């Protein structure tokens, strides 16, 4: 049996509109909100780590 290698992160504060969008999208995909957040973080890091190594594209 594979070992669960997940861990927790500190909570992130978001405005009500973003939370509602996250919940609506997660429900439309029949996934938990945590799955959507993990996927978004991974996609963001994959995209930004490759080309910018150390540069923050949002600054």
HTML snippet that shows the backbone in 3Dmol.js (N, CA, C, O; Angstrom):
<script src="https://3Dmol.org/build/3Dmol-min.js"></script>
<div id="view" style="width:600px;height:400px;position:relative"></div>
<script>
const pdb = `
ATOM      1  N   UNK A   1       0.836  -1.177   0.000  1.00  0.00           N
ATOM      2  CA  UNK A   1       0.000   0.000   0.000  1.00  0.00           C
ATOM      3  C   UNK A   1       0.883   1.244   0.000  1.00  0.00           C
ATOM      4  O   UNK A   1       1.865   1.299   0.740  1.00  0.00           O
ATOM      5  N   UNK A   2       0.548   2.247  -0.823  1.00  0.00           N
ATOM      6  CA  UNK A   2       1.342   3.468  -0.929  1.00  0.00           C
ATOM      7  C   UNK A   2       1.141   4.342   0.305  1.00  0.00           C
ATOM      8  O   UNK A   2       0.038   4.454   0.840  1.00  0.00           O
ATOM      9  N   UNK A   3       2.228   4.952   0.737  1.00  0.00           N
ATOM     10  CA  UNK A   3       2.183   5.844   1.886  1.00  0.00           C
ATOM     11  C   UNK A   3       1.649   7.206   1.456  1.00  0.00           C
ATOM     12  O   UNK A   3       2.029   7.719   0.403  1.00  0.00           O
ATOM     13  N   UNK A   4       0.770   7.793   2.267  1.00  0.00           N
ATOM     14  CA  UNK A   4       0.225   9.120   1.982  1.00  0.00           C
ATOM     15  C   UNK A   4       1.297  10.154   2.297  1.00  0.00           C
ATOM     16  O   UNK A   4       1.736  10.261   3.442  1.00  0.00           O
ATOM     17  N   UNK A   5       1.716  10.910   1.305  1.00  0.00           N
ATOM     18  CA  UNK A   5       2.792  11.885   1.491  1.00  0.00           C
ATOM     19  C   UNK A   5       2.275  13.315   1.444  1.00  0.00           C
ATOM     20  O   UNK A   5       3.016  14.222   1.063  1.00  0.00           O
ATOM     21  N   UNK A   6       1.025  13.536   1.822  1.00  0.00           N
ATOM     22  CA  UNK A   6       0.496  14.886   1.830  1.00  0.00           C
ATOM     23  C   UNK A   6       0.786  15.542   3.166  1.00  0.00           C
ATOM     24  O   UNK A   6       1.022  14.869   4.169  1.00  0.00           O
ATOM     25  N   UNK A   7       0.765  16.851   3.163  1.00  0.00           N
ATOM     26  CA  UNK A   7       0.962  17.632   4.374  1.00  0.00           C
ATOM     27  C   UNK A   7       0.038  18.840   4.294  1.00  0.00           C
ATOM     28  O   UNK A   7      -0.611  19.063   3.272  1.00  0.00           O
ATOM     29  N   UNK A   8      -0.020  19.597   5.343  1.00  0.00           N
ATOM     30  CA  UNK A   8      -0.897  20.766   5.353  1.00  0.00           C
ATOM     31  C   UNK A   8      -0.081  22.040   5.184  1.00  0.00           C
ATOM     32  O   UNK A   8       1.122  22.070   5.443  1.00  0.00           O
ATOM     33  N   UNK A   9      -0.760  23.079   4.746  1.00  0.00           N
ATOM     34  CA  UNK A   9      -0.183  24.416   4.622  1.00  0.00           C
ATOM     35  C   UNK A   9      -0.931  25.350   5.560  1.00  0.00           C
ATOM     36  O   UNK A   9      -2.037  25.033   5.999  1.00  0.00           O
ATOM     37  N   UNK A  10      -0.340  26.497   5.870  1.00  0.00           N
ATOM     38  CA  UNK A  10      -1.088  27.478   6.653  1.00  0.00           C
ATOM     39  C   UNK A  10      -2.321  27.927   5.866  1.00  0.00           C
ATOM     40  O   UNK A  10      -2.316  27.892   4.636  1.00  0.00           O
ATOM     41  N   UNK A  11      -3.363  28.345   6.560  1.00  0.00           N
ATOM     42  CA  UNK A  11      -4.558  28.814   5.858  1.00  0.00           C
ATOM     43  C   UNK A  11      -4.246  30.045   5.014  1.00  0.00           C
ATOM     44  O   UNK A  11      -3.374  30.844   5.355  1.00  0.00           O
ATOM     45  N   UNK A  12      -4.954  30.181   3.935  1.00  0.00           N
ATOM     46  CA  UNK A  12      -4.814  31.358   3.072  1.00  0.00           C
ATOM     47  C   UNK A  12      -6.127  32.131   3.108  1.00  0.00           C
ATOM     48  O   UNK A  12      -7.201  31.548   2.958  1.00  0.00           O
ATOM     49  N   UNK A  13      -6.039  33.410   3.302  1.00  0.00           N
ATOM     50  CA  UNK A  13      -7.247  34.240   3.318  1.00  0.00           C
ATOM     51  C   UNK A  13      -7.562  34.687   1.898  1.00  0.00           C
ATOM     52  O   UNK A  13      -6.688  35.162   1.171  1.00  0.00           O
ATOM     53  N   UNK A  14      -8.821  34.528   1.518  1.00  0.00           N
ATOM     54  CA  UNK A  14      -9.285  34.976   0.205  1.00  0.00           C
ATOM     55  C   UNK A  14     -10.590  35.731   0.404  1.00  0.00           C
ATOM     56  O   UNK A  14     -11.291  35.531   1.396  1.00  0.00           O
ATOM     57  N   UNK A  15     -10.910  36.601  -0.552  1.00  0.00           N
ATOM     58  CA  UNK A  15     -12.176  37.315  -0.424  1.00  0.00           C
ATOM     59  C   UNK A  15     -13.336  36.372  -0.752  1.00  0.00           C
ATOM     60  O   UNK A  15     -13.140  35.298  -1.320  1.00  0.00           O
ATOM     61  N   UNK A  16     -14.532  36.792  -0.385  1.00  0.00           N
ATOM     62  CA  UNK A  16     -15.718  35.946  -0.541  1.00  0.00           C
ATOM     63  C   UNK A  16     -15.959  35.565  -1.996  1.00  0.00           C
ATOM     64  O   UNK A  16     -16.372  34.439  -2.276  1.00  0.00           O
ATOM     65  N   UNK A  17     -15.708  36.485  -2.928  1.00  0.00           N
ATOM     66  CA  UNK A  17     -15.934  36.198  -4.341  1.00  0.00           C
ATOM     67  C   UNK A  17     -15.026  35.063  -4.825  1.00  0.00           C
ATOM     68  O   UNK A  17     -15.485  34.162  -5.527  1.00  0.00           O
ATOM     69  N   UNK A  18     -13.744  35.102  -4.453  1.00  0.00           N
ATOM     70  CA  UNK A  18     -12.824  34.043  -4.868  1.00  0.00           C
ATOM     71  C   UNK A  18     -13.219  32.709  -4.231  1.00  0.00           C
ATOM     72  O   UNK A  18     -13.170  31.670  -4.889  1.00  0.00           O
ATOM     73  N   UNK A  19     -13.604  32.737  -2.969  1.00  0.00           N
ATOM     74  CA  UNK A  19     -14.046  31.509  -2.309  1.00  0.00           C
ATOM     75  C   UNK A  19     -15.254  30.920  -3.026  1.00  0.00           C
ATOM     76  O   UNK A  19     -15.312  29.714  -3.263  1.00  0.00           O
ATOM     77  N   UNK A  20     -16.213  31.765  -3.370  1.00  0.00           N
ATOM     78  CA  UNK A  20     -17.404  31.289  -4.075  1.00  0.00           C
ATOM     79  C   UNK A  20     -17.044  30.689  -5.426  1.00  0.00           C
ATOM     80  O   UNK A  20     -17.612  29.674  -5.829  1.00  0.00           O
ATOM     81  N   UNK A  21     -16.101  31.313  -6.127  1.00  0.00           N
ATOM     82  CA  UNK A  21     -15.652  30.776  -7.418  1.00  0.00           C
ATOM     83  C   UNK A  21     -14.980  29.422  -7.239  1.00  0.00           C
ATOM     84  O   UNK A  21     -15.229  28.497  -8.011  1.00  0.00           O
ATOM     85  N   UNK A  22     -14.127  29.302  -6.221  1.00  0.00           N
ATOM     86  CA  UNK A  22     -13.466  28.024  -5.938  1.00  0.00           C
ATOM     87  C   UNK A  22     -14.484  26.925  -5.641  1.00  0.00           C
ATOM     88  O   UNK A  22     -14.394  25.821  -6.180  1.00  0.00           O
ATOM     89  N   UNK A  23     -15.439  27.233  -4.790  1.00  0.00           N
ATOM     90  CA  UNK A  23     -16.454  26.249  -4.419  1.00  0.00           C
ATOM     91  C   UNK A  23     -17.275  25.848  -5.637  1.00  0.00           C
ATOM     92  O   UNK A  23     -17.519  24.661  -5.856  1.00  0.00           O
ATOM     93  N   UNK A  24     -17.705  26.829  -6.433  1.00  0.00           N
ATOM     94  CA  UNK A  24     -18.515  26.533  -7.618  1.00  0.00           C
ATOM     95  C   UNK A  24     -17.743  25.675  -8.612  1.00  0.00           C
ATOM     96  O   UNK A  24     -18.289  24.722  -9.168  1.00  0.00           O
ATOM     97  N   UNK A  25     -16.465  26.012  -8.839  1.00  0.00           N
ATOM     98  CA  UNK A  25     -15.664  25.225  -9.778  1.00  0.00           C
ATOM     99  C   UNK A  25     -15.457  23.811  -9.251  1.00  0.00           C
ATOM    100  O   UNK A  25     -15.599  22.842  -9.997  1.00  0.00           O
ATOM    101  N   UNK A  26     -15.125  23.689  -7.976  1.00  0.00           N
ATOM    102  CA  UNK A  26     -14.911  22.362  -7.386  1.00  0.00           C
ATOM    103  C   UNK A  26     -16.171  21.508  -7.516  1.00  0.00           C
ATOM    104  O   UNK A  26     -16.095  20.329  -7.864  1.00  0.00           O
ATOM    105  N   UNK A  27     -17.317  22.099  -7.239  1.00  0.00           N
ATOM    106  CA  UNK A  27     -18.572  21.358  -7.373  1.00  0.00           C
ATOM    107  C   UNK A  27     -18.823  20.947  -8.816  1.00  0.00           C
ATOM    108  O   UNK A  27     -19.298  19.840  -9.072  1.00  0.00           O
ATOM    109  N   UNK A  28     -18.506  21.835  -9.767  1.00  0.00           N
ATOM    110  CA  UNK A  28     -18.731  21.504 -11.183  1.00  0.00           C
ATOM    111  C   UNK A  28     -17.832  20.364 -11.647  1.00  0.00           C
ATOM    112  O   UNK A  28     -18.167  19.645 -12.589  1.00  0.00           O
ATOM    113  N   UNK A  29     -16.689  20.201 -10.983  1.00  0.00           N
ATOM    114  CA  UNK A  29     -15.749  19.131 -11.329  1.00  0.00           C
ATOM    115  C   UNK A  29     -15.933  17.896 -10.445  1.00  0.00           C
ATOM    116  O   UNK A  29     -15.245  16.888 -10.606  1.00  0.00           O
ATOM    117  N   UNK A  30     -16.879  18.000  -9.507  1.00  0.00           N
ATOM    118  CA  UNK A  30     -17.117  16.936  -8.530  1.00  0.00           C
ATOM    119  C   UNK A  30     -15.831  16.579  -7.780  1.00  0.00           C
ATOM    120  O   UNK A  30     -15.488  15.410  -7.608  1.00  0.00           O
ATOM    121  N   UNK A  31     -15.140  17.625  -7.344  1.00  0.00           N
ATOM    122  CA  UNK A  31     -13.882  17.495  -6.598  1.00  0.00           C
ATOM    123  C   UNK A  31     -13.956  18.382  -5.365  1.00  0.00           C
ATOM    124  O   UNK A  31     -14.730  19.339  -5.335  1.00  0.00           O
ATOM    125  N   UNK A  32     -13.156  18.073  -4.344  1.00  0.00           N
ATOM    126  CA  UNK A  32     -13.091  18.964  -3.186  1.00  0.00           C
ATOM    127  C   UNK A  32     -12.309  20.243  -3.522  1.00  0.00           C
ATOM    128  O   UNK A  32     -11.471  20.253  -4.424  1.00  0.00           O
ATOM    129  N   UNK A  33     -12.597  21.302  -2.791  1.00  0.00           N
ATOM    130  CA  UNK A  33     -11.892  22.566  -3.001  1.00  0.00           C
ATOM    131  C   UNK A  33     -10.387  22.367  -2.832  1.00  0.00           C
ATOM    132  O   UNK A  33      -9.607  22.979  -3.562  1.00  0.00           O
ATOM    133  N   UNK A  34      -9.970  21.541  -1.903  1.00  0.00           N
ATOM    134  CA  UNK A  34      -8.535  21.315  -1.692  1.00  0.00           C
ATOM    135  C   UNK A  34      -7.869  20.751  -2.944  1.00  0.00           C
ATOM    136  O   UNK A  34      -6.711  21.067  -3.215  1.00  0.00           O
ATOM    137  N   UNK A  35      -8.567  19.933  -3.703  1.00  0.00           N
ATOM    138  CA  UNK A  35      -8.023  19.379  -4.955  1.00  0.00           C
ATOM    139  C   UNK A  35      -7.789  20.507  -5.961  1.00  0.00           C
ATOM    140  O   UNK A  35      -6.751  20.549  -6.621  1.00  0.00           O
ATOM    141  N   UNK A  36      -8.761  21.424  -6.075  1.00  0.00           N
ATOM    142  CA  UNK A  36      -8.634  22.557  -6.999  1.00  0.00           C
ATOM    143  C   UNK A  36      -7.441  23.419  -6.597  1.00  0.00           C
ATOM    144  O   UNK A  36      -6.662  23.836  -7.455  1.00  0.00           O
ATOM    145  N   UNK A  37      -7.293  23.686  -5.315  1.00  0.00           N
ATOM    146  CA  UNK A  37      -6.190  24.519  -4.833  1.00  0.00           C
ATOM    147  C   UNK A  37      -4.849  23.844  -5.094  1.00  0.00           C
ATOM    148  O   UNK A  37      -3.915  24.496  -5.561  1.00  0.00           O
ATOM    149  N   UNK A  38      -4.735  22.537  -4.798  1.00  0.00           N
ATOM    150  CA  UNK A  38      -3.477  21.817  -5.068  1.00  0.00           C
ATOM    151  C   UNK A  38      -3.130  21.860  -6.544  1.00  0.00           C
ATOM    152  O   UNK A  38      -1.978  22.092  -6.911  1.00  0.00           O
ATOM    153  N   UNK A  39      -4.129  21.635  -7.394  1.00  0.00           N
ATOM    154  CA  UNK A  39      -3.898  21.649  -8.839  1.00  0.00           C
ATOM    155  C   UNK A  39      -3.437  23.043  -9.289  1.00  0.00           C
ATOM    156  O   UNK A  39      -2.510  23.162 -10.090  1.00  0.00           O
ATOM    157  N   UNK A  40      -4.078  24.080  -8.781  1.00  0.00           N
ATOM    158  CA  UNK A  40      -3.719  25.450  -9.158  1.00  0.00           C
ATOM    159  C   UNK A  40      -2.297  25.796  -8.713  1.00  0.00           C
ATOM    160  O   UNK A  40      -1.546  26.404  -9.475  1.00  0.00           O
ATOM    161  N   UNK A  41      -1.925  25.418  -7.504  1.00  0.00           N
ATOM    162  CA  UNK A  41      -0.572  25.695  -7.011  1.00  0.00           C
ATOM    163  C   UNK A  41       0.455  24.967  -7.858  1.00  0.00           C
ATOM    164  O   UNK A  41       1.467  25.553  -8.244  1.00  0.00           O
ATOM    165  N   UNK A  42       0.208  23.688  -8.155  1.00  0.00           N
ATOM    166  CA  UNK A  42       1.146  22.913  -8.968  1.00  0.00           C
ATOM    167  C   UNK A  42       1.303  23.526 -10.355  1.00  0.00           C
ATOM    168  O   UNK A  42       2.424  23.689 -10.836  1.00  0.00           O
ATOM    169  N   UNK A  43       0.180  23.869 -11.005  1.00  0.00           N
ATOM    170  CA  UNK A  43       0.257  24.464 -12.341  1.00  0.00           C
ATOM    171  C   UNK A  43       1.006  25.795 -12.314  1.00  0.00           C
ATOM    172  O   UNK A  43       1.802  26.077 -13.209  1.00  0.00           O
ATOM    173  N   UNK A  44       0.755  26.608 -11.295  1.00  0.00           N
ATOM    174  CA  UNK A  44       1.437  27.892 -11.168  1.00  0.00           C
ATOM    175  C   UNK A  44       2.942  27.684 -11.030  1.00  0.00           C
ATOM    176  O   UNK A  44       3.726  28.319 -11.736  1.00  0.00           O
ATOM    177  N   UNK A  45       3.346  26.798 -10.122  1.00  0.00           N
ATOM    178  CA  UNK A  45       4.775  26.560  -9.912  1.00  0.00           C
ATOM    179  C   UNK A  45       5.431  25.939 -11.138  1.00  0.00           C
ATOM    180  O   UNK A  45       6.536  26.333 -11.512  1.00  0.00           O
ATOM    181  N   UNK A  46       4.769  24.976 -11.769  1.00  0.00           N
ATOM    182  CA  UNK A  46       5.325  24.368 -12.984  1.00  0.00           C
ATOM    183  C   UNK A  46       5.573  25.425 -14.054  1.00  0.00           C
ATOM    184  O   UNK A  46       6.611  25.409 -14.714  1.00  0.00           O
ATOM    185  N   UNK A  47       4.638  26.330 -14.224  1.00  0.00           N
ATOM    186  CA  UNK A  47       4.742  27.359 -15.259  1.00  0.00           C
ATOM    187  C   UNK A  47       5.823  28.386 -14.921  1.00  0.00           C
ATOM    188  O   UNK A  47       6.586  28.792 -15.797  1.00  0.00           O
ATOM    189  N   UNK A  48       5.893  28.803 -13.667  1.00  0.00           N
ATOM    190  CA  UNK A  48       6.785  29.900 -13.305  1.00  0.00           C
ATOM    191  C   UNK A  48       8.187  29.460 -12.905  1.00  0.00           C
ATOM    192  O   UNK A  48       9.127  30.242 -13.046  1.00  0.00           O
ATOM    193  N   UNK A  49       8.358  28.262 -12.420  1.00  0.00           N
ATOM    194  CA  UNK A  49       9.696  27.800 -12.051  1.00  0.00           C
ATOM    195  C   UNK A  49      10.552  27.534 -13.281  1.00  0.00           C
ATOM    196  O   UNK A  49      11.757  27.785 -13.257  1.00  0.00           O
ATOM    197  N   UNK A  50       9.960  27.037 -14.343  1.00  0.00           N
ATOM    198  CA  UNK A  50      10.717  26.687 -15.546  1.00  0.00           C
ATOM    199  C   UNK A  50      11.442  27.880 -16.150  1.00  0.00           C
ATOM    200  O   UNK A  50      12.656  27.835 -16.344  1.00  0.00           O
ATOM    201  N   UNK A  51      10.706  28.948 -16.448  1.00  0.00           N
ATOM    202  CA  UNK A  51      11.287  30.050 -17.189  1.00  0.00           C
ATOM    203  C   UNK A  51      11.883  31.157 -16.360  1.00  0.00           C
ATOM    204  O   UNK A  51      12.723  31.907 -16.859  1.00  0.00           O
ATOM    205  N   UNK A  52      11.480  31.287 -15.109  1.00  0.00           N
ATOM    206  CA  UNK A  52      11.891  32.484 -14.389  1.00  0.00           C
ATOM    207  C   UNK A  52      12.794  32.227 -13.194  1.00  0.00           C
ATOM    208  O   UNK A  52      13.246  33.185 -12.566  1.00  0.00           O
ATOM    209  N   UNK A  53      13.070  31.001 -12.859  1.00  0.00           N
ATOM    210  CA  UNK A  53      13.951  30.637 -11.744  1.00  0.00           C
ATOM    211  C   UNK A  53      14.334  31.805 -10.837  1.00  0.00           C
ATOM    212  O   UNK A  53      15.340  32.478 -11.058  1.00  0.00           O
ATOM    213  N   UNK A  54      13.534  32.022  -9.843  1.00  0.00           N
ATOM    214  CA  UNK A  54      13.832  33.055  -8.869  1.00  0.00           C
ATOM    215  C   UNK A  54      13.166  34.386  -9.136  1.00  0.00           C
ATOM    216  O   UNK A  54      13.128  35.228  -8.238  1.00  0.00           O
ATOM    217  N   UNK A  55      12.644  34.615 -10.315  1.00  0.00           N
ATOM    218  CA  UNK A  55      11.970  35.873 -10.617  1.00  0.00           C
ATOM    219  C   UNK A  55      10.477  35.707 -10.374  1.00  0.00           C
ATOM    220  O   UNK A  55       9.880  34.723 -10.811  1.00  0.00           O
ATOM    221  N   UNK A  56       9.882  36.653  -9.690  1.00  0.00           N
ATOM    222  CA  UNK A  56       8.449  36.611  -9.422  1.00  0.00           C
ATOM    223  C   UNK A  56       7.724  37.330 -10.550  1.00  0.00           C
ATOM    224  O   UNK A  56       7.836  38.550 -10.663  1.00  0.00           O
ATOM    225  N   UNK A  57       6.982  36.607 -11.388  1.00  0.00           N
ATOM    226  CA  UNK A  57       6.317  37.227 -12.532  1.00  0.00           C
ATOM    227  C   UNK A  57       5.162  38.139 -12.138  1.00  0.00           C
ATOM    228  O   UNK A  57       4.672  38.901 -12.971  1.00  0.00           O
ATOM    229  N   UNK A  58       4.720  38.079 -10.890  1.00  0.00           N
ATOM    230  CA  UNK A  58       3.593  38.897 -10.457  1.00  0.00           C
ATOM    231  C   UNK A  58       4.031  40.189  -9.773  1.00  0.00           C
ATOM    232  O   UNK A  58       3.194  40.905  -9.222  1.00  0.00           O
ATOM    233  N   UNK A  59       5.302  40.493  -9.799  1.00  0.00           N
ATOM    234  CA  UNK A  59       5.791  41.739  -9.182  1.00  0.00           C
ATOM    235  C   UNK A  59       5.970  42.801 -10.218  1.00  0.00           C
ATOM    236  O   UNK A  59       6.374  43.918  -9.894  1.00  0.00           O
TER     237      UNK A  59
END
`;
const viewer = $3Dmol.createViewer("view");
viewer.addModel(pdb, "pdb");
viewer.setStyle({}, {cartoon: {color: "spectrum"}});
viewer.zoomTo();
viewer.render();
</script>
